[in-house]
Amino acid sequence: MKERKVPLRRCAGCMESKDKKELLRICLTPEGEVKPDLTGRANGRGIYLCRSKECLEMAKKKRAIGRGLKTELSKEQTEALFAELEALFSQADEA
């Protein structure tokens, strides 16, 4: 039987290519909301991040999320998104 290809995606923070399932997708919905996509199937433009605080900080420093989504994020949107992502990562660290 033919072996299936594993979809690879590049992290916006560390720029490493990893298996799609290892990364967290952040999407810009058609309504203009920026939010984490836990299913990986939400409509809209998306970027991927490793599930680590280090990659989150690198993406924040490089403004990679707004650039990857091809939109200008307001300061409020950015702060809300990073607060939500940090909460997700801290829950994952505890589990």
Secondary structure, DSSP 8 states (H G I E B T S, - for coil): -------EEEBTTT--EEEGGGEEEEEE-TTS-EEEESSS--SSEEEEEESSHHHHHHHHHHTHHHHHTTS---HHHHHHHHHHHHHHHHHHHH-
